Amino acid sequence: MFQTIILIGNMGKDPEMRFTPSGQPVTTLSVATNRRYNGTNGQPVKETTWFRITVWGKQAEACNEFLHKGSKVLVEGRLTPDPETGGPHIWENNGKVGASFEVTASTVRFLSGREDQDDQELPANGQPGANPDGSDIPF
């Protein structure tokens, strides 16, 4: 049997790298994918799905070094269900409930080029750390 998922999305925050007790690097990425469509009433709808990506080994080190908030990435891997629910990870932030899907990456490709690096340092509003669309990042 085989399972794979391929995602293309934007990093919601900078990567977070840590090390296992044995010294193996592991990096966590927060990636958002967007879908836009017209609802039944004809109004545009924007749907965002969050994924928490776990990357291991040398690839984890590269992700930590070269990726940052706003970077566009392609991730190939497998879904990892929440052990308690068997589904996505459920979270609550200020009374707002949401979910993120956990993915263990086998491959991460950097889609943002070097020319995009300077543009992504500051959002359009010119304030570091603020999301250009004003949305909250759940994790």
Secondary structure per residue as TSV (DSSP state, phi and psi in degrees):
chain	resnum	aa	ss	phi	psi
A	1	M	-	360.0	155.6
A	2	F	-	-146.2	140.7
A	3	Q	-	-137.8	132.1
A	4	T	-	-148.5	149.7
A	5	I	E	-132.1	139.8
A	6	I	E	-122.1	125.7
A	7	L	E	-125.0	143.3
A	8	I	E	-125.7	122.9
A	9	G	E	-161.2	-173.0
A	10	N	E	-112.7	144.4
A	11	M	E	-69.9	130.0
A	12	G	S	-85.6	-19.7
A	13	K	S	-159.2	172.9
A	14	D	-	-65.1	150.4
A	15	P	-	-64.0	154.5
A	16	E	E	-122.2	114.0
A	17	M	E	-105.3	142.8
A	18	R	E	-144.3	178.8
A	19	F	E	-127.8	143.0
A	20	T	-	-72.6	165.3
A	21	P	T	-56.0	-27.8
A	22	S	T	-83.4	-2.4
A	23	G	-	95.3	4.9
A	24	Q	-	-78.9	130.1
A	25	P	E	-73.9	142.4
A	26	V	E	-140.1	130.1
A	27	T	E	-120.5	138.5
A	28	T	E	-107.9	131.5
A	29	L	E	-117.2	143.4
A	30	S	E	-108.8	112.4
A	31	V	E	-121.5	133.0
A	32	A	E	-111.6	135.5
A	33	T	E	-112.2	147.0
A	34	N	E	-122.0	144.8
A	35	R	E	-132.6	129.1
A	36	R	E	-119.1	134.8
A	37	Y	E	-157.0	170.0
A	38	N	E	-95.5	129.2
A	39	G	-	-71.6	-179.4
A	40	T	T	-63.4	-25.9
A	41	N	T	-88.2	4.3
A	42	G	S	86.6	-5.5
A	43	Q	-	-80.2	143.0
A	44	P	E	-67.3	140.6
A	45	V	E	-124.8	133.6
A	46	K	E	-112.4	123.1
A	47	E	E	-116.0	122.0
A	48	T	E	-112.8	131.5
A	49	T	E	-118.8	130.1
A	50	W	E	-98.3	139.9
A	51	F	E	-127.7	136.0
A	52	R	E	-104.7	116.8
A	53	I	E	-102.7	132.4
A	54	T	E	-109.8	126.2
A	55	V	E	-121.4	138.4
A	56	W	E	-117.5	156.1
A	57	G	H	71.1	-146.3
A	58	K	H	-61.4	-34.6
A	59	Q	H	-63.8	-34.6
A	60	A	H	-63.1	-41.5
A	61	E	H	-64.8	-42.2
A	62	A	H	-64.8	-41.6
A	63	C	H	-62.2	-43.3
A	64	N	H	-63.7	-35.7
A	65	E	H	-78.1	-40.8
A	66	F	H	-105.8	-18.5
A	67	L	-	-94.9	155.9
A	68	H	-	-154.6	171.5
A	69	K	T	-52.5	130.1
A	70	G	T	96.2	-15.6
A	71	S	-	-61.9	141.6
A	72	K	E	-93.2	132.1
A	73	V	E	-134.9	154.3
A	74	L	E	-113.1	126.1
A	75	V	E	-120.2	131.3
A	76	E	E	-119.2	131.5
A	77	G	E	-175.1	-154.0
A	78	R	E	-130.2	144.6
A	79	L	E	-68.0	138.6
A	80	T	-	-118.5	108.3
A	81	P	-	-71.4	152.9
A	82	D	-	-64.5	128.3
A	83	P	T	-61.7	-27.5
A	84	E	T	-80.2	-39.4
A	85	T	T	-107.6	-20.5
A	86	G	S	78.1	4.4
A	87	G	S	-128.0	-147.3
A	88	P	-	-71.9	162.1
A	89	H	E	-76.1	122.5
A	90	I	E	-94.5	134.6
A	91	W	E	-133.8	159.6
A	92	E	E	-133.1	132.7
A	93	N	E	-137.8	113.4
A	94	N	T	54.4	42.8
A	95	G	T	81.4	-4.8
A	96	K	E	-97.5	124.1
A	97	V	E	-96.7	139.6
A	98	G	E	-150.3	-176.4
A	99	A	E	-142.6	150.0
A	100	S	E	-132.9	149.0
A	101	F	E	-99.3	135.5
A	102	E	E	-93.9	131.2
A	103	V	E	-130.6	131.5
A	104	T	E	-96.3	117.0
A	105	A	E	-79.9	140.3
A	106	S	E	-103.2	-29.4
A	107	T	E	-144.3	136.3
A	108	V	E	-126.6	123.9
A	109	R	E	-112.3	134.2
A	110	F	E	-86.2	117.6
A	111	L	-	-97.8	-18.9
A	112	S	S	-79.7	129.1
A	113	G	-	-82.9	171.4
A	114	R	H	-60.1	-33.0
A	115	E	H	-66.8	-21.9
A	116	D	H	-80.9	-16.1
A	117	Q	H	-57.8	-49.4
A	118	D	H	-66.0	-38.7
A	119	D	H	-65.9	-28.2
A	120	Q	H	-90.7	-4.9
A	121	E	H	-65.3	-40.8
A	122	L	S	-122.6	134.8
A	123	P	-	-65.7	172.7
A	124	A	T	-57.3	-30.4
A	125	N	T	-80.9	-2.4
A	126	G	S	79.0	6.0
A	127	Q	-	-108.3	119.3
A	128	P	T	-64.6	144.5
A	129	G	T	85.8	-10.4
A	130	A	-	-93.9	141.8
A	131	N	-	-77.1	133.4
A	132	P	T	-60.1	-31.5
A	133	D	T	-92.7	0.2
A	134	G	-	76.7	5.5
A	135	S	-	-80.7	156.0
A	136	D	-	-87.3	143.6
A	137	I	-	-97.9	126.5
A	138	P	-	-72.3	-18.2
A	139	F	-	-150.9	360.0
